[in-house]
Amino acid sequence: MKFTCLGLAAMLLPVGLAAQTAPPVRTPSQPGASAVRPAAPPAEKKKVLEEIVARVNNEIITHSEYERSREAVRSEVEQDCPGCPPTQIQSMVAEREKNLLRDLVDNSLLVQRAKDLGYNVETDVIKRMDAIRLAQNPPIENLEKLCEAVEASGTSCEDWKAGIRNALLTQEVVRREVGRTVDFSKPELQKYYDEHKQEFVRPEQVYLFEIFVSTEGKPESQIPELEKKAKNLLDRVKNQGVDFEALARSQSDGSTAKNGGELGLFERGQLSKEMEEVAFKMNRGEVSDVIRTAGGFLILKCAEHYVQGQQPIEKVENEIMNKLYMQKIQPALRVYLTRLREESFVMVKPGYLDSAHVETQPIVEVQVASDKDKDKDKDKGKKDKKKKEEKKEEKKEEKKDEKKDTKSGA
């Protein structure tokens, strides 16, 4: 899956709860007034409370998060349907909003699952931020300046980074826990190919992967060392048998590193001159020499080289597998999320729609709470979850005892 670098506005994420405020303390208006009448005691601090829309185990979803998601949905619809009349925009927004809270709950469950499994994506967070930095026009100087730009837009950089982190954790859970369960047979691949042959009539194209060593922002004195690094990486692929995609994941500076260096499919005229001259001379499986570019040193791998015309199934088999994967992953993910919900405590405030609500769970009122109350709420969630796990274990033991009794009776 190719990662598309997003602009700052598209990546801005929910900020924390509203700040607490307090009125100024009143003081006597004249000197000595306090000797006759004591000053009024300081007014009790007032808190700006945040409405809780839902509780997911020991985490909460707030009304402000919900509203920001609504705004994001409208923005997505307007981008997907430019020039559409307001009535059509509103209809599309209303349709997508049906699953708004469901998606927020799903994301919370997946992030919690990733943390339970001990997944760590901190390296990928930095790479994703760097990709966003370079995607700006002009590119932002460094990550510190990127955070300053985020802060200037009214969002905490830490909250923004947390959003990127949670998105990557979610992707990792889906890949490891759900993606591995999706498979397809040879007859399925052949059937898709036979029914969609016209899709595979195409011009000459190459499918590329990359390992990129960046020289961006580096002093001239470091360039020879970076070139040496690129040549060493090439040697590990060509002469030491190291897997190209694995090396790209661990060593590439490019935004494609997360996906094993996958660049994607290109026709002539879509690549830079120096890349095109090399790429279209390569055959399937070939790896290029080190290519010097304006931003660094590049190594290309040609995964496929399609000749012009009807492509044989052998050439497009991986492409068909990706298409079938996308068809199967959504229902498989919904099954997985339903299981997570059944093992969790999800409570939603009346008046809000959770379209994936599991019927065995009661929907109860979630009270507007202070920070102290929210801490209690989290503790209660942990205790409730523990009780549910204990009950499941008790049922397992009862079943084991029943089996023993049956065997002894026989």
N, C-alpha and C positions, 0 to 999 in steps of 0.2 A: 504494500500500500504506500503510495507516494505521499510525502508530507508536503503540504502547501504552507509556505510561510505566511502568517497572518499579520496584518497591521496592528498597531497598538490598540486602536478602538475595538477591534474584534476580540482582543485577548483580555480586556478589562474584566475583572471578576468582582464578586461581592465583597464589600468592605465589612468590618465588624459591627458590633452593636453600637447604637448611638451613644455618644459620649455623655457622661453624667455632668449635670450642671447644678450650681447652687446659687441662690440669690445673695447679694451682698449683705453683710451684717450691719444692722442699724446702730448708730452711735448717738450720744447726746448732742443736741444742736448747740449748746452753750457750755463754756467752761464751768465746771462745778455743778452742772445739772445732775450728775450721777449721785451727788451727796444727798439730794432731795429725793430723786426718783432713780432707781437703778436702771441701767440700760437694759433694753429688751434682750432676752437670751437669743443666741444665734438661731436663725430659722433652720428647721430641719432640712437637710439636703434632699432635693427632689431628684428623682431618677427618670430619665427618658426610657420607658419600658418598651421592649420589643415583643410584638405579638408572635407567639409560637404557633406555627401552622401544623407541624407534625413532629413526632419524636420517633427516631429510628434507632433502637437499642439505646445507647447512651449519648447519641448525637441528636441535635435539633435542627429543624428547618424553619427559618424565620420568615415573617411576612415580607421583609425587605428583600430577602433572597428570592422569594417567590415573584415579587414584582419585577425585580431585575431580569428574571428569566422570561417574564411576559414581554418585557421590552426587547429582549434579545430575539424572541420569536418573531415579533413584528419586524425588526430590522432584517432578519433572515428572509422573511417573506417578501419584503420590499426589494431586496437584492435579487432574489430568485425570479421576481416577476416585475421587472422595470416597465413602467408605462401602463400597468394594469389599472383599471378603474378602481376607485375607493371601495365600492361594494364587493368586488372580487377579492381585494386585499383583505377586507374584513372577514369575508367568508373563509379564506384560507387560514387566517390567524385563528379564528374560532375553532376550526377543525384541529389545528395543531395544539391549541391550548387544552384540548380534552385530555391530553397525556402529559401536561406540564408537570403536575405534582408527581405523577407516576415516575417520570424521568428523574426528578430530583431525589425521590426515594431510592430508585434504582442505583443512581450514582453513589449515594451515601452507602448503600449496602455493598457495592463493589469496592469502594475505597476501604471500608472496614475489613472486608475479606482480604484485600491485598496486605493490609497491615497485620492481620492475624497470621498470614502466611509468611510474613517477614520480607516482603519484596522491597527492594531499595532501588530508586530511580534517580538519585541525586545527580549522577553524572549526566544522565539524559536531560534533566531539567536545565543544566548549564548549557548543554548543546542546543536545546530548543530555544533558550533565550538568545543564544548567540546567532542562531538562524534568523530570529525575528529582528535582532539588531542589524544584521547585514541586509535584511529585506527592505529596510526603510530607504527612502529616497530624499537626500543622500543617506548612506549607511551611518548609523550612530557610532561614535568613536570607540566606546567600550561599554561593558555591562553596567558600570557605575553610572555613566551618562544615560543609559537606557532606563535605569531605575529612577533617575531624576525626571525623565520624560513621563514615566508612568505616574510618579507622584504629582507632577504638574497637572496631570489630567484629572486629579482628584481621587486617585486610588492608591492605597498603601501598596508599596512594592512587595512586601512580604505576603499580603493577601493575593496579589497577582501571581507570585511565584507558587503559592499554595495551590492556586487553581491549575497551573501547569502541572504541578506534581500530582494532583488528584486525577487529572486527565490521563497522565502516563500510567499511574497505578491501575486505573480502570482498564486501559488498553492491555496491560500486562495480565490482569486476571482473565479477561476475555480470551486472550491468545492462549494462555496455558491451561485454563480450566474448561473452556468451552471449545476453542478452536481444535484442540486435539481429538475431540469426539466426532468431528465432521469428516466424513470420508466419502468416496465415490468409486464406483466400479467401472471397468473398461466399457461395458455396454452403455452405461450412462454417458460417458464421454463421447462414444461413437454416435449415440442418438442425438446429442446436442449438436455435434458437428454436422450430421446429415440434415438436421432441421434448420440450420443457420449457415449454410455454406456461403451465402452471399456476404456474410460478415467477414469472411476470410479471403475475399478478393481485395487486394490492396497493392499500393505502390511499394517500391523498394524501401525497407525499413530495417533499423537495427534496434535491438533491445539491450540496453547498457546498464552496467554497474560501475561504481567508482570507488577509489580510495583517494582521498584528497588531503594533502599536507598544506595548510594555509601559511602564507607569508604576510597576511593582512596585519598591518600595524607593527611588524617586526623591523628592527634596524637592519641596515644593509649587511652589517657584520655577521648576522645570524643566518643569512640566506644560504651560504655553502653548507652549513650544518643541517639545515632543513632539507636541502637537496639530497644530502647523504642519507638522511632518514628515509626519504621517499625511495631511493635506490635500494636501501636495505629491505624495505617492505616488499618491493618488487622481487628481490632475490628470494625472500621467504616464500612467496607465491610460486615463482617459476622453478626454483631449484630445491626448495626444502619441503614442498608439498603442503604448505599451510593453506587452509581453505580461504578463498578470497573473501567471501561474505563474512566469515568469522573475524578475519583480520580487519575488515572495514568497520565492523561493529566496535572493535576495541581500540583501533588506531586512527581511523579517519577523522578529520576535523570538519567534514561536511555535514550538512543537516540531514543527509541520507544515511548517516551511520547507524541510526536506530533500526533501519530496515535493511541492514547488510550492504549498504552502498547502492541500493536500487535507484537508478535514475529514471528508467522507463523506456518507452518506445518513441523513436524519432525517424522522421523522413528527412530527405536531403533539404537543406535550407533552414532547418530548425536548430542546428547546433552552431557554435562558433566555428570559424574557419579552421583553426588548428585542431579542434576536436573532430570535425567532419572528415578532414583529410585522412585521419587515422581510422576512425570508426568504420567507414564504409569500405575499407580494405581488409577488414578483419572477418574471419569466419567464426562460426559458432564455437564457443569455448576458448577462443584466443584471448590473451592478455597483452595489452600494449606495453611499450616502453614508457618511461617517465616523460610526461608532456609538460612543458613549461607554459603556464598561463599567467594572466595579469594578476591573479590573486593567490597563486601558489603553484604546487606541483601535483599533477594528476596522473593516475593510473586507471585505465579503462579495461573492463572485461566485456566482451561481446557474448551475451547469453543466447541471442538468436540473430541471424541475418536473413531477413525475408526477401526473396527475389520478387519481382513484380508479377502479379497474377494470382491465380487460385493457390492458396497455401495448403499443403498436405497436412493431415491431422497430426503427424509427428511434430510439425513445426509449431502448431498452435495448441498442443495438448495442455501445457501449463496455463495458457490463457483461458482455456475452457474450464480447467480446474478452479481458477480464480473466480470465474463467473458463477459456477455451481456453488462454490464456497459461500459467496455473498448471498445466494438464494437460501442456503441452508442455515447460515449462522444466526439469522434473526429468530427463527422459531426455536433453535437450540438455546439461544441466549435467554429467551422468555421462559423456557422450562427451567433453566438454571436459576434465574432470578425468582421464579415462583418457589423453588426449593429454599433459597436463601430467606425469602419472606416467611415461609412456614417455620423456619428455625429461629426467627427473630421476632422482636416486638416492634410493631409499627402502629402508631396511634395518630389519627388525623382529626383535626378540629372540624366539627360539623360546619357545613357550608362550603367546604373545599372538596373537590372531586379527586379521588385516587382511583384511576381507571383499572389498576391491577390489584385492587384490594382483595386479600384472601379472606373468604367468608368466615373461616374459623376464628378470625381475630375481631374483637369488639372495636368499633369506632367510638371513642370517647372524647369528651370535651378536654382540650388541652388549654389550661388556664394561662393568661398573660402572667409572666413571672419576672421577678427581679433576678439579678445575677446570683444571689444566694439561693433562691428557689431553684434556679437552673442547675446549680451544683447538686442540690438534693435530688432533682429529677434524674440527673445522670447516674447518681448512686443507686437510685431505685431501678433504673434500667438494667444496671449490672446485676443487681440482686434478682430481678425478675428473670433475666436470661439464665442465671445460674440455677434458679429453681426449675425452669423448664428443662434444662439439660439433665438435672437430677431426676426429674420425672421420666425422661426418656431412658435413662440408665436403669431405673427401677422396672420399667416395662420390659426392657431387654432381659433383665435377671428373671422376671416372672416367666417369660417365654422359655428361657433355659430350664427353669425348674419344671415347667409343664412337660418339656421334652424328656427330662430325666424320669418324671413320674410315669410317662407313657412307656418308656423303655423298661422300667422296673416292673410295671404291670404286665407287660408282654412276657 
